Amino acid sequence: MVLAAGYLGFGALANGSDFPLWAALLSTVTIFALPGQLAMLEMSIAGSVPIMIVITVALTAARFLPMTVALLPMLRSPGRPTWQIYVAVHLLAMTGWAASMRRCPELPLEQRLPWFVGFALTNWVACVVFTAVGYGLAESLPPLVRQGLVFVGPLYFVLILTGETRTRHGVVALACGAVAGPLIHLAAPQWSVMLGGLIGGTLAWGLVRAKKRA
């Protein structure tokens, strides 16, 4: 429901910005990450060159690399072809990752990949559908509501991370990232997400490691 609300807002914003419906749907199908799609929408409207749009969207998706590295080993099982896992991780998104990191360790090895694909594919289809619904309802939504719906997603992700974090490492990492991100945004807004995660995570790792040695 939260993902649907976020993509409802994205579809409405795309319509209000005279962005083609087919392009909005294609971005959800291929990018499947609201921050990257918003960056693509804003830069496309501003007339940025395509290569810069691609680079920017790729940078916003840099967070998926460590997420994939953390989740992929859980999806492996004896006798399963590796290509199935590589195809499946293209469905990875924040919601699917957080739910899978919690649920997969409780499942037998052979059930983990099917569970992930079913859960992630359901989210993906819902996001595509509600992009179209938001695009069609754009005229009936006030501008403030359209913008507010987009921010439901990021707020939901924060709540997921907070609720699923049960280790010292996770708590310290969240705290360091929450401090580093806004501070870096003041100096370099374009790099704040990536640098905030890198610096905040490294600082958290150092603090936890120092605490163990003490």
N, C-alpha and C positions, 0 to 999 in steps of 0.2 A: 504493500500500500504506500509506503514511504517512497520507494523507487518510482512508483506510478505517479505520485504527486510531483516529484522532481522532474520527470520527463513530460508530464503535462505542462509544467511551466516552461520547459525548454521548447516544446512544440509551439506554445503560444508566443514565446519570444521570437522564434524563427519566423512565424507568420507576421508578427508586428514589425520585423526588420526586413520584410519582403524577400526572405530567403526561401528558395524553392522547396516545396514539400518533399520531392524526390531526394534532394540533397540532405535535408534534415533526417529523413528515414535512413539514407545510406550511411550517414555519420553514426547513427545509433547502431546499425547493423555491424559496421566495421570498427568503430572506435570503442563504443560501449563503455564510455567513461565521461560523466557529466562535465568535470573540469576541462578536459581536453576538447569536448564538443563546444563548450562555451567560448573557449579560446579561439577555436576554429571559426565560430560564428562571428565573433567580434572582429577578428582580423580580416575575414572575408568581406564583411561590410565596409571595413576601413580601406579595402582595396590593396591589401598586402600581397606581395608576390607569392605564388603557390609554394615555392621551396621554403620560404620563411614560415608559412603556415604549418607545413609538414614538420619542420624542425621544432617549432614551438609545441605542437601537439605531442610529438615524440618525447620532449622533455617533461611535459606534464605527466606522461605515462611512465616515467623512470621508476616510480614507486612500485610498479608491478614486477620489476626484476627480483628484488629481495623477497617479495610476497610469493612469487613462483618458486624460488629456490627453497623457501620454507615449506611450501605445500607439496611440491612434486614428489619428494621421497615418500610421503604418506600414501600417494595414489598408486605406487608400484606394488605389483603382486607377482608371484612366480607364474611364469607361463603367459603373462599378458604382453602382447606386442608393444614395443616402446612407442610406435607411431600413434597409437590410440591416446596415450598420455599427452604427447606433444600437440595433438589436435584438440584434446579436451581443454588444455590450459588456456587456449585462446578465448574460452568463455569466462576466464577469471575476471572478477570485479571485486570491489571492496566487500560487498555484502556476502557474496559467495565464498570469498576467502575467509572472512571472520567466522561464518557459520561452519565451514569445512574444518577449520583448525580446531574448533570445539567438538564437532560431531565425529569426524573421521577416526580419531584414536579409539572411539568406543565401538567402531564397526570392525567386522572381520576384514582382512586384507582384500578379498575378492569383491566385497560390496562397496568399497570406498569410492572407486572411480564411477560406477553407475550412480551412486548417490550424488556425487558432485555434479555429474553431467545433468541429471534430472533437476536438481535444485538450480544450478546456474542457467540451464536452458529455459526454465520457467521464468526466471528473472529477465532474461534476454528478450523473450517473446513479449512479456508484459511491457518492457521499456519501449519496444518497437511500436506496439499497439497504442500506448499512451502518448508517444510522440505524435502520432497521427491524430489522436483524439484532441490533444492540446492545440494542434495546428487548426483543427476544425472549429474549436471553441474559442479561438483567440479573440474574436470580436465581442464575445460576451463576458470576457474577464477584464477587470480594471488593470491598468499597468502595474500598480503596486502589488496586486495579487499575483500577477504573472512572475514578477521578480521574487516575491516571497516564496513561491512554490519551488523555485530553483534552489533556494538555500535550505529547504527541508532535508535534501539529501546529505549535504555535508554535516548538518547538525546530527542527523541520524548516525552517520559514520562515527562521529565523536562519541556518541552514546554507546554504540556497539563496542568500540575499543575500550571504553571505560568499564563497561559491564563484563567484558570477556577477559580483562587483564587480572590475573590472580597471582602473578609472580612478582618478586622484587624487581627483576629486570624490566618487566613490562611497565610497572608503575613509575620507575625512575625514568625510563625512556619517554613515556608520555609527558611527564613533568618537564624534562629537559627540552623536548620538542615544543611544548607549549610556550616555553620561555624563549627559546632560540628563534622559532618561526617569526613571531611579530617583530623581534628586534632586527632580524635580517631583512624583513620586509621594508623597514624604514630606510635601509641603505640600498638594497637591491631588490625591489619588488618582483622583477622578472625571474629571479633565481631563488626567491625566498622558500618555496616549497621544497625544492631539491636540497638546497644548502641547509635549510632548517632541519630536515630529516637526517642529513648526513652529519651535521655538527651536533645536533641534539642526541642522535643515537650513539655517536662516538663518545660524547661526553658521558652519557649514561653508562656505556660499557666501561669507561675508565673509572667512574665512581664506584660501580659495583665491584670491579676487580680490585680497586684499592681497599674497599671495605672487607673483602675476603682476606686480603693479605694482612690487614691490621690485627 
